Amino acid sequence: MEAEDIQDIVIVGAGISGLATAVGLHRLGIRSMVLESSEQLRATGFALITWFNAWKAMDALGVSQHIRNLHDRLQGWVVGPISSENPPKEMLFPESEEYEARCVQRKLLLEALACELPEGTIRFSSKLVHIELSGHYKMVHLSDGTILKAKVLVGCDGVNSVVGKWLGFKNPETTSRLAIRGFTHFPTGHGFGKRFFQFYGNGVRSGFIPCDQNTVHWFLTHSSTDLDEETNTETMKQFVLNKIKDLPEDIKTVVATTDLDSMVMSRLKYRPPWELLWANIVKDNVCVAGDALHPMTPDIGQGGCSAMEDGVILARCLGEAKDLKGETEDEDKSYKRIGEGLKKYAKERKWRSIDLITTAYIVGFIQQSRGKWMNLFRDRFLSSFLSRLLLKKTRFNCGSLSCDSQ
């Protein structure tokens, strides 16, 4: 089968990083095609917490105000042990923009990004199966036999990225921890206010975060061997209720009233940070972003936030490849110009990715550790430090899309 018409940029995956990259490019007047293997946008995980760095990215992409209007701003968090031994501690967030945090429904975020794209940008039911080089072009083979010819290929296709494997990335490391996530709707209001509740210890880390007055996103990560990824949702629900049995009744009600089809469980994975030291983030004008680049444990809430950072920075770096806007240029010079932009992106994202992966793993290890002395040390001395460390990682500004304003 012959290849279809040449595409300037093909983005694999219509998740957060893929759509953010496409919107950023569109804002710069650059065309792209987004390939999504499913028949519609997928919103696995239900919700994500968005910090200062995510809002800066959304500001650049032009979707921040719409998302703000749909979600309550968190005023602070309550942090404590999952046992009833010690009372939790409460910290209020200052009103400054550096402390803006909201729990955003993933579906609403993806829809907001998708709505900014020209009709036909996203090509659904398009699963990538193979990549081959043809001179300066990438021949992108899809499962239905279609072949696309692309100048630039961007892999935003998650932890099991086909593009990442083509670049030479190994499969992410699988941890001993599983994450159970749920989403609960309260028609008459949940009554929790605008606070992020987090509890930890005894091998468990759990959180309950309001999205608005009626919806609460919750999660529980654990290292138990009692469950596996084939466990049914009723068993998962009872497992969570048992792990949070010492928490207040109103907190337990969030899980107790969650519909079974509003719960998911997955094994936590991450990319060893040292792999990024010598990995090919970019090769032959092919690159990766989002979970395809830096899968991390969810312990500092930066997976989705950093994916939006990727999208803005990648779009800006590709914006420096001016021939993508339609100017006539020698093919070799065009290829080189694009490559320089992608290398700049890789340089900017490497150390940020290493930092976030490492921090997330360490925070998760400490918060879920067992043992009397570790629990005592963490509860009395480390909880405030870990909270400050988390906030420190959010204070990153990806900048605007315009190269001239950097």
ABEGO torsion letter per residue (X at the ends): XBBBBBBABBBBEABAAAAAAAAAAAAAGBBBBBBBABABBBBBGGBBBBBAAAAAAAAAAGAAAAAAAABBBBAEBBBBBABAABBBBBBBBBABAAABBBBBBAAAAAAAAAAABBBGABBBGBBBABBBBBEABBBBBBAAGBBBBBABBBBAAEAABAAAAAAGBBBBBBBABBBBBBBBBBAAEAGAEBBBBBBBEGGBBBBBBBABAABBBBBBBBABAABBAABBAAAAAAAAAAAAAABBAAAAAAAAABBAAABBBBBBBBBBAAAAAABBABBGGBBBBEAAABBBBAAAGAAAAAAAAAAAAAAAAAAABAAAAGBBBBAAAAAAAAAAAAAAAAAAAAAAAAAAAAAAAAAAAAAABBEAAAAAAAAAAAAAAAAAAAAAAABBBAEBABAAAX
